[in-house]
Amino acid sequence: MNIMISNTSEKPIYQQIFEQISAQILKGELEGGYSLPPIRQAAVELQVSIITVKKAWEELERSGLIYTVTGKGCFITELSPERMTEKRSEMILKQMTVDIEYYQSFGLTLEEVIALLKSIYE
């Protein structure tokens, strides 16, 4: 598990942790059954509060990417390749919806958004 925290990002730290672990799971870098470090240990390693890590773990569990075994810890959920593809699509569509609403608030047309995305993507 590799996580980079940016204190200058507009995203809350728990969201940065959630997004990075989610991406690692959905890219197959963290496999089903993998044990996440305990919340306290992760907080020390990342130099963030326990509450921040707890919130990230809760988001991961709410998303169905991890599960908790009382007294044992948190583990990556076993996902079939099809379910991983579905999960990835769900998460991407959710984020894209938020992003599109933001672009629309500036009055950008679909064509302008596509042109900007192409210039950044390439």
MOKAGI-V335432 format. One record per residue. N is the residue number from 1. BURIAL is I if it has 16 or more other ideal C-beta (glycine too) atoms within 10 Angstrom, else O. D_CENTER is the distance of its C-alpha to the mean C-alpha in whole Angstrom. Layout:
{{N BURIAL D_CENTER} {N BURIAL D_CENTER}}
This chain:
{{1 O 13} {2 O 13} {3 I 11} {4 O 12} {5 O 13} {6 O 14} {7 O 17} {8 O 18} {9 O 15} {10 O 15} {11 O 11} {12 O 12} {13 I 11} {14 I 9} {15 O 7} {16 I 7} {17 I 7} {18 I 4} {19 I 2} {20 I 5} {21 I 6} {22 I 4} {23 O 6} {24 I 8} {25 I 9} {26 I 9} {27 O 12} {28 O 14} {29 O 13} {30 I 13} {31 O 15} {32 O 16} {33 O 18} {34 O 16} {35 O 17} {36 I 14} {37 O 17} {38 O 18} {39 I 17} {40 O 20} {41 O 19} {42 I 16} {43 I 17} {44 O 20} {45 O 18} {46 I 16} {47 O 19} {48 I 17} {49 O 18} {50 O 18} {51 O 17} {52 I 14} {53 I 13} {54 O 14} {55 I 12} {56 I 9} {57 I 10} {58 O 12} {59 I 9} {60 I 8} {61 O 11} {62 O 12} {63 I 9} {64 O 12} {65 I 10} {66 I 12} {67 O 15} {68 O 17} {69 O 21} {70 O 23} {71 O 25} {72 O 23} {73 O 19} {74 I 16} {75 O 15} {76 I 13} {77 I 14} {78 O 17} {79 I 16} {80 O 18} {81 O 18} {82 O 19} {83 O 16} {84 I 13} {85 O 15} {86 O 15} {87 I 11} {88 I 10} {89 O 13} {90 O 12} {91 I 8} {92 O 10} {93 O 13} {94 O 12} {95 O 10} {96 O 14} {97 O 16} {98 O 15} {99 O 15} {100 O 19} {101 O 20} {102 O 20} {103 O 22} {104 O 24} {105 O 25} {106 O 26} {107 O 28} {108 O 27} {109 O 28} {110 O 26} {111 O 28} {112 O 27} {113 O 23} {114 O 24} {115 O 26} {116 O 24} {117 O 21} {118 O 23} {119 O 25} {120 O 21} {121 O 20} {122 O 23}}
